[in-house]
Amino acid sequence: MARYMSITLTRAGVSCRARLLDDEAPGTCAAVWAALPQQGDAYHAKYARNEVYTLVPRITAAPHRENPTVTPIPGDVCLFDFEPWEIGNPAYGYEPGSSAHHAQGATDLALFYGRNNLLINGDLGWVPGSVFATIEDGLADIATACNTLWLSGVAGETLAFARA
């Protein structure tokens, strides 16, 4: 039986529904499902292009990499696992005390809402993400809201993931 989660931009009041890819990423799906609900400040990607994400305390049960991609497509939902030294660089702009600066690292839960994404970082090189879900309902609405974040900024926006 398929499992679903909702992904919500809380201030915008826009949600979508994603199906977990249990066959393609069983370990990641199990770890994320067990850790839900999760939410945090929303960020729009600088490098990857059409990505909105949040950083949460590290989901240590998640495999380091499973069902990886460096070219996510619209509707992909990915998990990135980061050591503290990988994203703690002050140049990235994360506030002190945020999940990016947690002593055990952080988990990045991300949704991709448009085409032509490339997961490369000038400091680290390729940054493969584990594709663990696909958005099946509400992609157009969440894409519009994500594009508004790109144009207007993310201050005050929260990205929430919950079982659906």
C-alpha positions in Angstrom: 0.0 0.0 0.0 1.3 3.4 -1.0 2.3 5.9 1.7 1.8 9.7 1.3 3.0 12.8 2.9 1.9 16.4 2.7 4.4 19.2 2.0 3.2 22.7 3.0 4.5 26.2 2.7 2.7 27.3 5.9 2.7 31.1 5.4 1.5 30.8 1.8 -1.0 28.2 2.9 -0.2 26.0 -0.1 0.3 22.2 0.1 1.0 19.3 -2.2 0.8 15.5 -1.7 3.8 13.2 -2.4 3.9 9.4 -2.7 6.8 7.8 -0.9 9.0 5.7 -3.3 9.3 2.7 -1.0 10.5 0.3 -3.7 13.3 2.7 -5.0 14.4 4.1 -1.6 13.2 1.8 1.2 15.7 2.9 3.8 15.2 6.6 3.2 11.4 6.3 3.2 11.4 4.3 6.4 13.7 6.8 8.1 11.7 9.9 7.0 8.4 8.3 7.8 9.5 7.5 11.3 10.8 11.1 11.7 7.6 12.9 10.5 6.3 15.5 11.1 9.2 17.8 10.4 9.3 21.5 9.7 11.7 24.4 9.6 12.5 27.7 7.9 12.1 27.5 4.1 15.0 28.3 1.9 15.2 28.7 -1.9 18.2 27.1 -3.5 21.1 29.4 -4.7 22.8 26.8 -6.8 20.4 24.0 -7.7 17.8 26.2 -9.3 14.2 25.2 -8.8 14.4 23.9 -5.3 12.8 24.8 -2.0 14.0 23.1 1.2 14.3 23.1 4.9 17.0 21.9 7.3 16.0 19.7 10.1 18.0 17.9 12.8 19.8 15.0 11.2 17.7 12.0 10.5 20.5 9.5 11.5 18.5 6.4 10.4 18.5 7.5 6.8 21.1 5.9 4.5 23.8 8.3 3.4 22.6 7.9 -0.3 19.9 5.9 -1.9 18.2 6.3 -5.3 20.6 9.2 -6.0 20.4 11.9 -8.6 22.2 15.1 -9.5 19.5 16.2 -12.0 16.2 16.1 -10.1 13.0 16.6 -12.1 9.8 18.6 -11.2 8.0 16.7 -8.4 11.1 15.0 -7.0 11.4 15.1 -3.2 14.9 14.5 -2.0 16.9 14.0 1.2 20.4 15.3 1.6 22.5 14.2 4.6 25.2 16.8 5.6 28.0 16.6 8.1 28.5 19.8 10.1 31.5 21.0 8.1 29.6 20.6 4.8 27.0 23.4 5.3 28.3 25.4 8.3 30.2 27.8 6.1 29.1 31.3 7.0 28.9 32.2 3.3 25.8 30.0 2.9 23.9 32.5 5.1 22.4 30.2 7.7 21.7 31.9 11.0 23.8 30.8 14.0 21.8 28.3 16.0 19.9 27.0 13.0 19.9 23.3 12.0 22.7 24.0 9.6 25.0 24.6 12.6 23.9 21.5 14.6 26.9 19.6 16.0 25.7 16.4 14.4 25.0 17.8 11.0 21.7 18.3 9.3 19.1 16.7 7.0 17.9 18.8 4.1 14.4 17.9 2.9 13.8 19.4 -0.5 11.2 19.6 -3.2 12.0 20.4 -6.8 9.3 22.3 -8.7 10.7 23.1 -12.1 13.1 21.8 -14.8 16.8 22.1 -15.4 18.1 21.5 -11.9 21.7 20.6 -11.3 23.0 19.6 -7.9 26.5 21.1 -7.8 28.0 23.4 -5.2 31.1 25.5 -5.8 32.7 24.5 -2.5 31.9 20.8 -2.6 31.3 19.7 -6.2 28.5 17.3 -7.0 25.9 16.9 -4.2 23.7 13.9 -5.0 20.3 13.8 -3.4 18.3 10.7 -2.4 14.9 10.8 -4.3 12.5 9.3 -1.8 9.1 10.7 -3.0 7.3 12.2 -5.9 4.6 14.9 -5.9 1.4 13.5 -7.3 -1.1 16.2 -6.4 -0.6 20.0 -6.2 2.6 20.4 -8.1 1.4 23.4 -10.1 0.2 25.2 -7.0 3.3 24.6 -4.9 5.5 25.5 -8.0 3.7 28.9 -8.2 4.3 29.5 -4.5 7.9 28.4 -4.7 8.5 30.8 -7.6 7.0 33.6 -5.6 9.6 32.8 -2.8 12.3 33.1 -5.4 11.0 36.5 -6.5 10.0 37.9 -3.1 12.1 36.1 -0.5 11.6 33.4 2.0 11.7 35.4 5.3 9.0 34.1 7.6 8.1 31.1 5.5 8.1 27.6 6.9 8.2 24.3 5.0 6.4 21.4 6.7 6.4 17.7 6.0 3.7 15.4 7.6 2.1 12.1 7.1 -1.0 12.3 4.9 
